Amino acid sequence: MQTLRQLSWFFRAYWKRYVIGISVLFVIDVLMLWPPKLIGDTVDSIRNSSLTDADLTQTVVILLVLGVSLYGLRFLWRYLLNGGALILERTLRERLFAHLTRMTPSFFHRKRSGDLMAVATNDIPAIEQTASTGVLTLVDALFMTVLTLGVMVTAIDWKLTLAALIPMPFLAWSTAYYGKLLHDRFYLAQEAFGEMNDHVQQSVSGVRVLRAFVQEKADIEAYRRVSEKTLERNVSVSRIDALFEPTIAIIIGFSFLIGLGYGTYLVFTSAISLGDLVAFNLYLGLLIWPMFAFGWLVNVLQRGGASHKRFTELMVEQPDVTEAANPVTSQIANTVEARHFSFTYPGTDKPALTDISFRLGEGETLGIVGRTGSGKSTLCRALLHQYQMKEQVLLIGGIPIEGLAFDTLREKIGYVPQEHLLFSRTIAENVAFGKPQATTEEVMHALELAEMKRDLAQFREGLQTMVGEKGVTLSGGQKQRISIARALLMDAGILILDDSLSAVDARTEESILRHLRQERADKTTIITAHRLSAVQHAQLILVLDEGRIVEQGTHDELMHRNGWYAEQYRRQQMEHDVAG
Ligand SMILES: Nc1ncnc2c1ncn2[C@@H]1O[C@H](COP(=O)(O)OP(=O)(O)OP(=O)(O)O)[C@@H](O)[C@H]1O
Protein backbone atom coordinates (compact mmCIF):
# COMPACT_ATOMS: atom_id res chain seq x y z
CA MET A 1 0.00 0.00 0.00
CA GLN A 2 2.88 2.31 0.80
CA THR A 3 4.00 2.09 -2.82
CA LEU A 4 0.57 3.21 -4.02
CA ARG A 5 0.71 6.07 -1.52
CA GLN A 6 4.14 7.04 -2.82
CA LEU A 7 2.66 7.19 -6.32
CA SER A 8 -0.33 9.29 -5.23
CA TRP A 9 1.14 12.36 -6.99
CA PHE A 10 0.69 10.49 -10.26
CA PHE A 11 -2.83 9.29 -9.54
CA ARG A 12 -3.77 12.86 -8.64
CA ALA A 13 -2.30 14.21 -11.87
CA TYR A 14 -4.25 11.67 -13.96
CA TRP A 15 -7.31 11.46 -11.69
CA LYS A 16 -9.86 11.61 -14.54
CA ARG A 17 -8.40 8.53 -16.19
CA TYR A 18 -8.39 6.65 -12.89
CA VAL A 19 -11.87 7.76 -11.81
CA ILE A 20 -13.37 6.64 -15.14
CA GLY A 21 -11.33 3.39 -15.20
CA ILE A 22 -12.30 2.51 -11.62
CA SER A 23 -15.96 3.37 -12.24
CA VAL A 24 -15.97 1.07 -15.26
CA LEU A 25 -14.50 -1.69 -13.10
CA PHE A 26 -17.26 -1.11 -10.56
CA VAL A 27 -19.95 -1.36 -13.24
CA ILE A 28 -18.36 -4.59 -14.53
CA ASP A 29 -18.37 -6.06 -11.03
CA VAL A 30 -22.02 -5.18 -10.51
CA LEU A 31 -22.96 -6.70 -13.88
CA MET A 32 -21.01 -9.87 -13.06
CA LEU A 33 -23.31 -10.51 -10.09
CA TRP A 34 -26.35 -10.92 -12.25
CA PRO A 35 -25.67 -14.22 -14.11
CA PRO A 36 -25.35 -16.47 -10.99
CA LYS A 37 -28.70 -15.26 -9.70
CA LEU A 38 -30.29 -15.75 -13.14
CA ILE A 39 -28.87 -19.26 -13.41
CA GLY A 40 -29.94 -20.15 -9.82
CA ASP A 41 -33.49 -18.96 -10.52
CA THR A 42 -33.56 -20.93 -13.77
CA VAL A 43 -32.47 -24.09 -11.90
CA ASP A 44 -35.27 -23.55 -9.38
CA SER A 45 -37.79 -23.02 -12.22
CA ILE A 46 -36.62 -26.27 -13.87
CA ARG A 47 -36.96 -28.06 -10.53
CA ASN A 48 -40.48 -26.67 -9.99
CA SER A 49 -41.32 -27.35 -13.68
CA SER A 50 -42.36 -23.71 -13.98
CA LEU A 51 -39.81 -22.68 -16.64
CA THR A 52 -41.50 -21.25 -19.75
CA ASP A 53 -39.96 -20.71 -23.23
CA ALA A 54 -40.34 -16.97 -22.77
CA ASP A 55 -38.43 -17.05 -19.44
CA LEU A 56 -35.61 -19.08 -20.95
CA THR A 57 -35.35 -16.81 -24.01
CA GLN A 58 -35.29 -13.75 -21.77
CA THR A 59 -32.52 -15.25 -19.62
CA VAL A 60 -30.44 -16.14 -22.69
CA VAL A 61 -30.89 -12.65 -24.19
CA ILE A 62 -29.91 -10.98 -20.90
CA LEU A 63 -26.79 -13.19 -20.67
CA LEU A 64 -25.84 -12.35 -24.27
CA VAL A 65 -26.29 -8.58 -23.79
CA LEU A 66 -24.30 -8.79 -20.57
CA GLY A 67 -21.53 -10.68 -22.37
CA VAL A 68 -21.23 -8.04 -25.10
CA SER A 69 -21.34 -5.15 -22.60
CA LEU A 70 -18.66 -6.73 -20.43
CA TYR A 71 -16.50 -7.19 -23.54
CA GLY A 72 -16.61 -3.45 -24.31
CA LEU A 73 -16.22 -2.33 -20.71
CA ARG A 74 -13.26 -4.63 -20.09
CA PHE A 75 -11.51 -3.13 -23.08
CA LEU A 76 -12.18 0.35 -21.70
CA TRP A 77 -10.69 -0.19 -18.24
CA ARG A 78 -7.64 -1.90 -19.68
CA TYR A 79 -7.10 1.00 -22.05
CA LEU A 80 -7.48 3.57 -19.27
CA LEU A 81 -5.61 1.91 -16.41
CA ASN A 82 -2.83 0.17 -18.35
CA GLY A 83 -2.40 3.28 -20.52
CA GLY A 84 -2.06 5.33 -17.32
CA ALA A 85 0.62 2.99 -16.03
CA LEU A 86 2.58 3.37 -19.26
CA ILE A 87 2.46 7.15 -18.81
CA LEU A 88 3.81 6.62 -15.28
CA GLU A 89 6.64 4.49 -16.67
CA ARG A 90 7.56 7.20 -19.16
CA THR A 91 7.37 9.93 -16.52
CA LEU A 92 9.62 8.04 -14.09
CA ARG A 93 12.14 7.30 -16.82
CA GLU A 94 12.27 10.93 -17.88
CA ARG A 95 12.69 12.05 -14.26
CA LEU A 96 15.47 9.57 -13.69
CA PHE A 97 17.25 10.60 -16.88
CA ALA A 98 16.97 14.32 -16.05
CA HIS A 99 18.22 13.57 -12.54
CA LEU A 100 21.22 11.63 -13.83
CA THR A 101 22.19 14.46 -16.15
CA ARG A 102 22.25 16.85 -13.16
CA MET A 103 24.59 14.64 -11.19
CA THR A 104 28.27 15.47 -10.72
CA PRO A 105 31.18 13.09 -11.45
CA SER A 106 31.47 11.85 -7.85
CA PHE A 107 27.97 10.33 -8.17
CA PHE A 108 29.00 8.37 -11.25
CA HIS A 109 32.17 7.24 -9.50
CA ARG A 110 30.09 5.83 -6.67
CA LYS A 111 27.38 4.21 -8.81
CA ARG A 112 27.86 1.45 -11.33
CA SER A 113 26.47 2.36 -14.74
CA GLY A 114 25.02 -1.13 -15.27
CA ASP A 115 23.05 -0.71 -12.07
CA LEU A 116 21.77 2.71 -13.15
CA MET A 117 20.61 1.12 -16.39
CA ALA A 118 18.96 -1.70 -14.45
CA VAL A 119 16.88 0.81 -12.52
CA ALA A 120 15.71 2.37 -15.79
CA THR A 121 15.02 -0.90 -17.58
CA ASN A 122 13.98 -3.29 -14.80
CA ASP A 123 12.84 -1.40 -11.73
CA ILE A 124 10.70 1.21 -13.44
CA PRO A 125 8.56 -1.48 -15.17
CA ALA A 126 8.09 -3.14 -11.76
CA ILE A 127 6.80 0.19 -10.43
CA GLU A 128 4.62 0.50 -13.53
CA GLN A 129 3.06 -2.85 -12.62
CA THR A 130 1.83 -1.39 -9.32
CA ALA A 131 -0.02 1.31 -11.22
CA SER A 132 -1.64 -1.16 -13.66
CA THR A 133 -2.02 -4.64 -12.16
CA GLY A 134 -1.77 -3.23 -8.63
CA VAL A 135 -4.58 -0.72 -9.03
CA LEU A 136 -6.72 -3.18 -10.96
CA THR A 137 -6.39 -5.98 -8.45
CA LEU A 138 -6.85 -3.72 -5.46
CA VAL A 139 -9.97 -2.00 -6.74
CA ASP A 140 -11.50 -4.94 -8.54
CA ALA A 141 -10.83 -7.49 -5.83
CA LEU A 142 -12.23 -5.13 -3.21
CA PHE A 143 -15.41 -4.31 -5.18
CA MET A 144 -15.94 -7.87 -6.24
CA THR A 145 -15.48 -9.27 -2.74
CA VAL A 146 -17.72 -6.70 -1.04
CA LEU A 147 -20.44 -6.92 -3.69
CA THR A 148 -20.38 -10.72 -3.95
CA LEU A 149 -20.41 -11.16 -0.18
CA GLY A 150 -23.23 -8.62 0.05
CA VAL A 151 -25.35 -10.59 -2.44
CA MET A 152 -24.45 -13.92 -0.80
CA VAL A 153 -25.55 -12.62 2.59
CA THR A 154 -28.72 -10.89 1.43
CA ALA A 155 -29.92 -13.10 -1.41
CA ILE A 156 -28.84 -16.55 -0.17
CA ASP A 157 -27.90 -17.15 3.43
CA TRP A 158 -25.70 -15.24 5.87
CA LYS A 159 -24.76 -18.29 7.97
CA LEU A 160 -23.62 -20.22 4.92
CA THR A 161 -21.62 -17.19 3.77
CA LEU A 162 -19.97 -16.78 7.15
CA ALA A 163 -19.11 -20.46 7.32
CA ALA A 164 -17.49 -20.35 3.88
CA LEU A 165 -15.37 -17.41 5.04
CA ILE A 166 -13.79 -19.25 7.99
CA PRO A 167 -10.53 -20.04 6.10
CA MET A 168 -10.07 -16.42 4.98
CA PRO A 169 -7.99 -15.12 7.94
CA PHE A 170 -5.36 -17.73 7.01
CA LEU A 171 -5.30 -16.23 3.55
CA ALA A 172 -4.66 -12.75 4.95
CA TRP A 173 -1.94 -13.99 7.26
CA SER A 174 -0.11 -16.09 4.64
CA THR A 175 -0.17 -13.41 1.94
CA ALA A 176 1.19 -10.83 4.40
CA TYR A 177 3.93 -13.25 5.46
CA TYR A 178 4.90 -14.18 1.89
CA GLY A 179 4.69 -10.53 0.90
CA LYS A 180 7.33 -9.48 3.42
CA LEU A 181 9.66 -12.26 2.28
CA LEU A 182 9.05 -11.35 -1.33
CA HIS A 183 9.89 -7.68 -0.81
CA ASP A 184 13.32 -8.42 0.65
CA ARG A 185 14.17 -11.16 -1.84
CA PHE A 186 13.05 -9.11 -4.84
CA TYR A 187 15.21 -6.18 -3.70
CA LEU A 188 18.26 -8.48 -3.59
CA ALA A 189 17.35 -10.01 -6.96
CA GLN A 190 17.13 -6.58 -8.57
CA GLU A 191 20.46 -5.66 -7.02
CA ALA A 192 22.05 -8.79 -8.49
CA PHE A 193 20.51 -7.97 -11.86
CA GLY A 194 22.11 -4.53 -11.68
CA GLU A 195 25.47 -6.10 -10.95
CA MET A 196 25.08 -8.50 -13.87
CA ASN A 197 24.08 -5.62 -16.14
CA ASP A 198 27.17 -3.73 -15.08
CA HIS A 199 29.37 -6.71 -15.87
CA VAL A 200 27.95 -6.99 -19.39
CA GLN A 201 28.36 -3.26 -19.94
CA GLN A 202 32.01 -3.31 -18.83
CA SER A 203 32.89 -6.45 -20.76
CA VAL A 204 31.29 -5.22 -23.97
CA SER A 205 32.89 -1.78 -23.80
CA GLY A 206 36.23 -3.26 -22.76
CA VAL A 207 36.19 -6.23 -25.12
CA ARG A 208 39.39 -5.14 -26.86
CA VAL A 209 41.31 -5.02 -23.59
CA LEU A 210 39.82 -8.36 -22.57
CA ARG A 211 41.07 -9.96 -25.78
CA ALA A 212 44.44 -8.26 -25.66
CA PHE A 213 45.04 -9.67 -22.18
CA VAL A 214 43.57 -13.06 -23.11
CA GLN A 215 41.05 -12.73 -20.31
CA GLU A 216 37.99 -14.02 -22.17
CA LYS A 217 37.81 -17.29 -20.24
CA ALA A 218 38.34 -15.59 -16.90
CA ASP A 219 35.68 -13.03 -17.77
CA ILE A 220 33.21 -15.71 -18.87
CA GLU A 221 33.84 -17.42 -15.51
CA ALA A 222 33.36 -14.13 -13.62
CA TYR A 223 30.16 -13.52 -15.57
CA ARG A 224 28.97 -17.04 -14.82
CA ARG A 225 29.37 -16.29 -11.11
CA VAL A 226 27.36 -13.09 -11.18
CA SER A 227 24.75 -14.66 -13.44
CA GLU A 228 24.56 -17.64 -11.05
CA LYS A 229 24.03 -15.22 -8.16
CA THR A 230 21.22 -13.50 -10.09
CA LEU A 231 19.69 -16.89 -10.85
CA GLU A 232 19.83 -17.96 -7.19
CA ARG A 233 18.21 -14.75 -6.04
CA ASN A 234 15.51 -14.93 -8.70
CA VAL A 235 14.85 -18.55 -7.81
CA SER A 236 14.42 -17.52 -4.18
CA VAL A 237 11.83 -14.98 -5.40
CA SER A 238 10.15 -17.66 -7.53
CA ARG A 239 9.96 -19.98 -4.53
CA ILE A 240 7.78 -17.44 -2.78
CA ASP A 241 5.88 -16.77 -6.01
CA ALA A 242 5.23 -20.47 -6.34
CA LEU A 243 3.86 -20.65 -2.79
CA PHE A 244 1.32 -17.89 -3.32
CA GLU A 245 -1.10 -19.63 -5.69
CA PRO A 246 -1.17 -23.11 -4.09
CA THR A 247 -1.78 -21.53 -0.67
CA ILE A 248 -4.64 -19.46 -2.05
CA ALA A 249 -6.02 -22.48 -3.93
CA ILE A 250 -6.04 -24.61 -0.75
CA ILE A 251 -7.81 -21.92 1.22
CA ILE A 252 -10.42 -21.43 -1.51
CA GLY A 253 -10.81 -25.21 -1.70
CA PHE A 254 -11.68 -25.24 2.00
CA SER A 255 -14.27 -22.53 1.42
CA PHE A 256 -15.88 -24.63 -1.31
CA LEU A 257 -15.78 -27.68 0.94
CA ILE A 258 -17.57 -25.86 3.74
CA GLY A 259 -19.98 -24.24 1.25
CA LEU A 260 -20.87 -27.57 -0.31
CA GLY A 261 -21.12 -29.57 2.96
CA TYR A 262 -23.00 -27.01 5.00
CA GLY A 263 -24.96 -25.84 1.93
CA THR A 264 -26.21 -29.39 1.21
CA TYR A 265 -27.27 -29.68 4.84
CA LEU A 266 -29.21 -26.43 4.50
CA VAL A 267 -30.91 -27.68 1.31
CA PHE A 268 -31.90 -30.91 3.10
CA THR A 269 -33.30 -28.95 6.00
CA SER A 270 -35.08 -26.75 3.44
CA ALA A 271 -33.39 -23.62 4.79
CA ILE A 272 -32.34 -22.79 1.21
CA SER A 273 -33.40 -24.08 -2.21
CA LEU A 274 -31.26 -26.14 -4.59
CA GLY A 275 -31.15 -23.12 -6.90
CA ASP A 276 -29.76 -21.09 -3.98
CA LEU A 277 -27.01 -23.66 -3.47
CA VAL A 278 -26.11 -23.57 -7.17
CA ALA A 279 -26.07 -19.75 -7.11
CA PHE A 280 -24.06 -19.80 -3.87
CA ASN A 281 -21.40 -21.98 -5.47
CA LEU A 282 -21.33 -19.74 -8.52
CA TYR A 283 -20.86 -16.72 -6.23
CA LEU A 284 -18.14 -18.56 -4.38
CA GLY A 285 -16.59 -19.13 -7.80
CA LEU A 286 -16.73 -15.37 -8.35
CA LEU A 287 -14.66 -14.96 -5.19
CA ILE A 288 -11.83 -17.12 -6.57
CA TRP A 289 -10.52 -14.29 -8.74
CA PRO A 290 -10.50 -11.68 -5.95
CA MET A 291 -8.69 -14.10 -3.65
CA PHE A 292 -5.99 -14.74 -6.23
CA ALA A 293 -6.03 -11.04 -7.00
CA PHE A 294 -5.24 -10.21 -3.37
CA GLY A 295 -2.29 -12.59 -3.65
CA TRP A 296 -1.09 -10.93 -6.84
CA LEU A 297 -1.69 -7.54 -5.31
CA VAL A 298 0.63 -8.30 -2.44
CA ASN A 299 3.13 -9.76 -4.90
CA VAL A 300 3.02 -6.80 -7.29
CA LEU A 301 3.07 -4.22 -4.50
CA GLN A 302 6.05 -5.82 -2.80
CA ARG A 303 8.00 -6.01 -6.06
CA GLY A 304 6.99 -2.45 -6.89
CA GLY A 305 7.93 -1.38 -3.36
CA ALA A 306 11.39 -2.92 -3.62
CA SER A 307 11.93 -1.31 -7.03
CA HIS A 308 10.55 2.00 -5.85
CA LYS A 309 13.07 1.90 -3.01
CA ARG A 310 15.92 1.44 -5.50
CA PHE A 311 14.51 4.23 -7.68
CA THR A 312 14.13 6.60 -4.71
CA GLU A 313 17.63 5.86 -3.46
CA LEU A 314 18.90 7.33 -6.72
CA MET A 315 16.45 10.20 -6.86
CA VAL A 316 17.27 11.48 -3.35
CA GLU A 317 20.94 11.82 -4.25
CA GLN A 318 21.78 15.48 -4.57
CA PRO A 319 24.53 16.84 -6.82
CA ASP A 320 27.44 17.77 -4.55
CA VAL A 321 27.82 21.03 -6.42
CA THR A 322 24.88 23.39 -6.21
CA GLU A 323 24.28 26.66 -7.99
CA ALA A 324 24.46 29.88 -5.95
CA ALA A 325 21.17 31.50 -4.94
CA ASN A 326 21.75 34.61 -7.08
CA PRO A 327 24.40 33.51 -9.54
CA VAL A 328 26.23 35.87 -11.88
CA THR A 329 24.92 35.50 -15.42
CA SER A 330 26.46 38.55 -17.06
CA GLN A 331 29.39 38.60 -19.48
CA ILE A 332 32.70 38.06 -17.72
CA ALA A 333 36.31 38.51 -18.80
CA ASN A 334 38.47 35.60 -19.96
CA THR A 335 40.81 35.66 -16.98
CA VAL A 336 41.56 32.73 -14.69
CA GLU A 337 42.96 32.98 -11.21
CA ALA A 338 43.77 30.54 -8.40
CA ARG A 339 44.43 31.85 -4.87
CA HIS A 340 46.11 29.28 -2.66
CA PHE A 341 43.79 26.63 -4.03
CA SER A 342 43.94 23.22 -2.38
CA PHE A 343 41.69 20.28 -3.09
CA THR A 344 41.13 16.81 -1.66
CA TYR A 345 38.80 14.36 -3.42
CA PRO A 346 35.79 13.39 -1.35
CA GLY A 347 36.49 10.11 0.44
CA THR A 348 40.28 10.49 0.30
CA ASP A 349 42.78 11.90 2.82
CA LYS A 350 45.64 13.02 0.65
CA PRO A 351 45.18 16.39 -1.10
CA ALA A 352 45.28 16.08 -4.89
CA LEU A 353 46.26 19.76 -5.14
CA THR A 354 47.96 21.98 -2.54
CA ASP A 355 48.40 25.75 -2.48
CA ILE A 356 48.00 26.42 -6.20
CA SER A 357 48.20 30.08 -7.14
CA PHE A 358 48.48 31.70 -10.58
CA ARG A 359 46.88 34.43 -12.65
CA LEU A 360 46.13 34.17 -16.33
CA GLY A 361 45.26 37.33 -18.28
CA GLU A 362 42.95 37.57 -21.31
CA GLY A 363 44.47 36.10 -24.44
CA GLU A 364 47.15 34.23 -22.51
CA THR A 365 47.96 30.54 -22.52
CA LEU A 366 48.67 28.48 -19.41
CA GLY A 367 50.63 25.26 -19.74
CA ILE A 368 50.33 22.65 -16.97
CA VAL A 369 52.85 19.83 -16.98
CA GLY A 370 54.17 17.30 -14.53
CA ARG A 371 54.48 13.64 -13.82
CA THR A 372 51.46 11.39 -14.24
CA GLY A 373 49.12 11.71 -11.27
CA SER A 374 50.54 15.11 -10.31
CA GLY A 375 47.10 16.81 -10.43
CA LYS A 376 46.87 18.34 -13.92
CA SER A 377 43.41 16.97 -14.76
CA THR A 378 42.18 17.69 -11.25
CA LEU A 379 43.01 21.38 -11.73
CA CYS A 380 41.14 21.44 -15.06
CA ARG A 381 38.08 19.74 -13.57
CA ALA A 382 38.14 22.07 -10.58
CA LEU A 383 37.94 25.04 -12.96
CA LEU A 384 34.82 23.46 -14.45
CA HIS A 385 33.33 23.44 -10.93
CA GLN A 386 32.82 19.69 -11.03
CA TYR A 387 33.52 19.39 -7.31
CA GLN A 388 32.44 21.31 -4.26
CA MET A 389 35.35 23.33 -2.90
CA LYS A 390 36.34 26.10 -0.53
CA GLU A 391 35.01 29.44 -1.62
CA GLN A 392 36.77 32.35 -3.28
CA VAL A 393 39.86 30.43 -4.35
CA LEU A 394 39.19 29.88 -8.06
CA LEU A 395 38.07 32.90 -10.06
CA ILE A 396 36.97 33.29 -13.64
CA GLY A 397 36.72 36.86 -14.90
CA GLY A 398 37.47 37.96 -11.33
CA ILE A 399 34.37 36.17 -9.97
CA PRO A 400 34.63 33.09 -7.72
CA ILE A 401 33.36 30.14 -9.76
CA GLU A 402 30.83 29.11 -7.09
CA GLY A 403 29.10 32.47 -7.66
CA LEU A 404 28.74 31.93 -11.41
CA ALA A 405 25.60 30.46 -12.95
CA PHE A 406 26.26 26.92 -14.22
CA ASP A 407 25.30 27.92 -17.76
CA THR A 408 27.54 31.00 -17.69
CA LEU A 409 30.52 28.95 -16.55
CA ARG A 410 29.89 26.17 -19.06
CA GLU A 411 29.45 28.59 -21.93
CA LYS A 412 32.60 30.39 -20.89
CA ILE A 413 34.78 27.28 -20.86
CA GLY A 414 35.33 24.94 -23.80
CA TYR A 415 36.69 21.62 -22.55
CA VAL A 416 38.39 18.73 -24.31
CA PRO A 417 38.69 15.97 -21.71
CA GLN A 418 41.43 13.36 -21.59
CA GLU A 419 38.96 10.58 -22.33
CA HIS A 420 37.42 11.81 -25.55
CA LEU A 421 33.93 10.58 -26.08
CA LEU A 422 32.20 10.59 -29.41
CA PHE A 423 28.55 9.73 -29.84
CA SER A 424 27.15 7.20 -32.33
CA ARG A 425 26.16 10.00 -34.68
CA THR A 426 27.64 11.63 -37.77
CA ILE A 427 30.92 13.52 -37.64
CA ALA A 428 29.00 16.77 -38.29
CA GLU A 429 26.64 16.09 -35.38
CA ASN A 430 29.54 15.25 -33.09
CA VAL A 431 31.34 18.48 -33.95
CA ALA A 432 28.17 20.58 -33.66
CA PHE A 433 27.17 18.86 -30.40
CA GLY A 434 27.35 22.02 -28.30
CA LYS A 435 26.07 24.29 -31.08
CA PRO A 436 23.49 22.35 -33.10
CA GLN A 437 22.60 25.43 -35.16
CA ALA A 438 26.16 25.70 -36.55
CA THR A 439 26.44 25.95 -40.34
CA THR A 440 28.36 23.42 -42.43
CA GLU A 441 31.00 26.10 -43.03
CA GLU A 442 31.48 26.59 -39.31
CA VAL A 443 31.78 22.82 -38.74
CA MET A 444 34.30 22.54 -41.59
CA HIS A 445 36.29 25.47 -40.24
CA ALA A 446 36.47 23.88 -36.77
CA LEU A 447 37.63 20.60 -38.34
CA GLU A 448 40.23 22.49 -40.34
CA LEU A 449 41.60 24.17 -37.22
CA ALA A 450 41.77 20.76 -35.54
CA GLU A 451 43.70 19.40 -38.56
CA MET A 452 40.94 16.92 -39.30
CA LYS A 453 39.85 18.23 -42.69
CA ARG A 454 42.30 16.11 -44.63
CA ASP A 455 41.22 12.91 -42.86
CA LEU A 456 37.63 13.72 -43.70
CA ALA A 457 38.41 13.26 -47.40
CA GLN A 458 39.10 9.55 -46.68
CA PHE A 459 35.50 8.98 -45.67
CA ARG A 460 33.10 8.46 -48.53
CA GLU A 461 30.28 10.25 -46.76
CA GLY A 462 32.43 13.10 -45.48
CA LEU A 463 30.75 15.05 -42.70
CA GLN A 464 27.81 12.67 -42.76
CA THR A 465 29.99 9.66 -41.89
CA MET A 466 28.61 7.78 -38.90
CA VAL A 467 31.01 7.36 -36.03
CA GLY A 468 31.29 4.48 -33.58
CA GLU A 469 29.15 1.38 -33.23
CA LYS A 470 27.15 1.87 -36.39
CA GLY A 471 29.82 3.57 -38.46
CA VAL A 472 33.49 3.90 -39.11
CA THR A 473 36.06 3.17 -36.47
CA LEU A 474 38.23 6.22 -36.00
CA SER A 475 41.83 6.20 -34.84
CA GLY A 476 42.63 7.63 -31.39
CA GLY A 477 44.13 10.72 -33.05
CA GLN A 478 41.08 11.26 -35.24
CA LYS A 479 38.76 11.00 -32.26
CA GLN A 480 40.92 13.45 -30.38
CA ARG A 481 40.86 15.95 -33.23
CA ILE A 482 37.07 15.69 -33.62
CA SER A 483 36.79 16.37 -29.88
CA ILE A 484 39.03 19.40 -30.31
CA ALA A 485 36.93 20.61 -33.26
CA ARG A 486 33.82 20.22 -31.10
CA ALA A 487 35.31 22.51 -28.44
CA LEU A 488 36.69 24.98 -30.99
CA LEU A 489 33.29 25.39 -32.62
CA MET A 490 31.96 26.71 -29.31
CA ASP A 491 34.53 29.52 -29.59
CA ALA A 492 34.57 29.77 -25.81
CA GLY A 493 36.44 32.53 -23.99
CA ILE A 494 38.50 29.95 -22.14
CA LEU A 495 39.55 26.67 -23.73
CA ILE A 496 40.91 23.76 -21.68
CA LEU A 497 42.76 21.03 -23.54
CA ASP A 498 43.43 18.26 -21.04
CA ASP A 499 46.17 16.13 -22.57
CA SER A 500 44.21 16.45 -25.80
CA LEU A 501 47.13 16.32 -28.19
CA SER A 502 48.67 13.09 -26.92
CA ALA A 503 47.47 10.95 -29.83
CA VAL A 504 48.55 13.27 -32.66
CA ASP A 505 52.06 13.44 -34.11
CA ALA A 506 54.37 16.36 -33.34
CA ARG A 507 53.78 18.09 -36.68
CA THR A 508 49.98 17.93 -36.38
CA GLU A 509 50.26 19.14 -32.81
CA GLU A 510 52.31 22.08 -33.99
CA SER A 511 49.78 23.14 -36.64
CA ILE A 512 46.83 22.77 -34.26
CA LEU A 513 48.62 24.96 -31.71
CA ARG A 514 49.47 27.51 -34.41
CA HIS A 515 45.80 27.66 -35.43
CA LEU A 516 44.83 28.14 -31.81
CA ARG A 517 47.21 31.06 -31.44
CA GLN A 518 45.90 32.69 -34.62
CA GLU A 519 42.20 32.14 -34.00
CA ARG A 520 42.14 32.67 -30.27
CA ALA A 521 44.39 35.72 -29.97
CA ASP A 522 42.13 37.48 -27.45
CA LYS A 523 41.00 34.30 -25.69
CA THR A 524 42.51 32.25 -22.95
CA THR A 525 43.78 28.71 -23.30
CA ILE A 526 44.86 26.11 -20.76
CA ILE A 527 46.82 23.13 -22.01
CA THR A 528 47.94 20.14 -19.98
CA ALA A 529 50.45 17.89 -21.69
CA HIS A 530 53.14 15.29 -21.30
CA ARG A 531 54.89 16.41 -24.50
CA LEU A 532 56.37 19.75 -23.44
CA SER A 533 56.42 21.12 -26.99
CA ALA A 534 52.64 21.57 -26.54
CA VAL A 535 53.12 24.24 -23.88
CA GLN A 536 56.36 25.91 -24.84
CA HIS A 537 54.59 28.97 -26.33
CA ALA A 538 52.53 29.48 -23.15
CA GLN A 539 52.86 32.77 -21.22
CA LEU A 540 52.93 30.75 -18.01
CA ILE A 541 53.89 27.14 -17.44
CA LEU A 542 53.21 25.39 -14.13
CA VAL A 543 55.14 22.25 -13.26
CA LEU A 544 53.18 20.14 -10.78
CA ASP A 545 54.50 17.39 -8.57
CA GLU A 546 52.27 15.58 -6.09
CA GLY A 547 49.72 18.36 -6.38
CA ARG A 548 52.13 21.25 -5.70
CA ILE A 549 53.67 23.80 -8.05
CA VAL A 550 57.36 22.97 -8.05
CA GLU A 551 58.41 25.21 -10.96
CA GLN A 552 56.72 28.01 -12.86
CA GLY A 553 57.54 30.57 -15.53
CA THR A 554 57.84 30.82 -19.31
CA HIS A 555 59.60 28.19 -21.38
CA ASP A 556 62.80 30.25 -21.42
CA GLU A 557 62.69 30.87 -17.68
CA LEU A 558 62.16 27.21 -16.94
CA MET A 559 64.95 26.15 -19.31
CA HIS A 560 67.17 28.60 -17.55
CA ARG A 561 66.19 27.18 -14.18
CA ASN A 562 67.50 23.82 -15.28
CA GLY A 563 65.04 21.77 -13.21
CA TRP A 564 62.55 18.97 -14.07
CA TYR A 565 61.11 20.92 -17.01
CA ALA A 566 64.46 21.61 -18.65
CA GLU A 567 65.58 18.03 -18.19
CA GLN A 568 62.34 16.62 -19.63
CA TYR A 569 62.37 19.05 -22.52
CA ARG A 570 65.92 18.13 -23.56
CA ARG A 571 65.15 14.44 -23.27
CA GLN A 572 62.00 14.75 -25.38
CA GLN A 573 63.85 16.83 -28.00
CA MET A 574 66.51 14.16 -28.19
CA GLU A 575 63.90 11.41 -28.59
CA HIS A 576 62.19 13.48 -31.27
CA ASP A 577 65.46 14.02 -33.16
CA VAL A 578 66.32 10.32 -32.95
CA ALA A 579 62.84 9.33 -34.14
CA GLY A 580 62.79 12.02 -36.84
N1 LIG B 1 37.85 10.89 -8.78
C1 LIG B 1 38.93 10.78 -8.01
N2 LIG B 1 38.79 10.40 -6.72
C2 LIG B 1 39.87 10.30 -5.93
N3 LIG B 1 41.13 10.54 -6.31
C3 LIG B 1 41.33 10.91 -7.58
C4 LIG B 1 40.26 11.05 -8.51
N4 LIG B 1 40.74 11.43 -9.71
C5 LIG B 1 42.08 11.54 -9.54
N5 LIG B 1 42.44 11.23 -8.27
C6 LIG B 1 43.79 11.28 -7.70
O1 LIG B 1 44.25 12.60 -7.74
C7 LIG B 1 45.63 12.67 -8.11
C8 LIG B 1 45.81 13.57 -9.34
O2 LIG B 1 45.18 12.96 -10.45
P1 LIG B 1 45.05 13.68 -11.86
O3 LIG B 1 44.19 12.85 -12.73
O4 LIG B 1 44.67 15.08 -11.65
O5 LIG B 1 46.56 13.61 -12.36
P2 LIG B 1 47.15 14.01 -13.77
O6 LIG B 1 48.35 14.84 -13.49
O7 LIG B 1 46.11 14.59 -14.64
O8 LIG B 1 47.61 12.58 -14.29
P3 LIG B 1 47.82 12.09 -15.82
O9 LIG B 1 48.99 12.85 -16.34
O10 LIG B 1 48.13 10.64 -15.64
O11 LIG B 1 46.56 12.36 -16.52
C9 LIG B 1 46.07 11.24 -8.35
O12 LIG B 1 46.73 10.81 -7.17
C10 LIG B 1 44.77 10.47 -8.54
O13 LIG B 1 44.91 9.17 -8.05
The ligand as a Gaussian input file, in Angstrom:
#p B3LYP/6-31G(d) Opt

LIG

0 1
 N       37.848000      10.889000      -8.777000
 C       38.930000      10.784000      -8.012000
 N       38.793000      10.402000      -6.723000
 C       39.865000      10.297000      -5.930000
 N       41.127000      10.538000      -6.311000
 C       41.327000      10.913000      -7.583000
 C       40.257000      11.055000      -8.508000
 N       40.742000      11.434000      -9.710000
 C       42.083000      11.542000      -9.538000
 N       42.441000      11.232000      -8.272000
 C       43.793000      11.277000      -7.701000
 O       44.253000      12.605000      -7.736000
 C       45.630000      12.674000      -8.113000
 C       45.812000      13.570000      -9.340000
 O       45.179000      12.963000     -10.446000
 P       45.049000      13.676000     -11.861000
 O       44.192000      12.852000     -12.728000
 O       44.673000      15.082000     -11.652000
 O       46.561000      13.613000     -12.360000
 P       47.152000      14.008000     -13.769000
 O       48.354000      14.838000     -13.489000
 O       46.110000      14.591000     -14.642000
 O       47.605000      12.576000     -14.295000
 P       47.817000      12.093000     -15.816000
 O       48.991000      12.847000     -16.342000
 O       48.127000      10.640000     -15.645000
 O       46.561000      12.358000     -16.518000
 C       46.073000      11.239000      -8.353000
 O       46.732000      10.805000      -7.174000
 C       44.772000      10.469000      -8.541000
 O       44.906000       9.165000      -8.052000

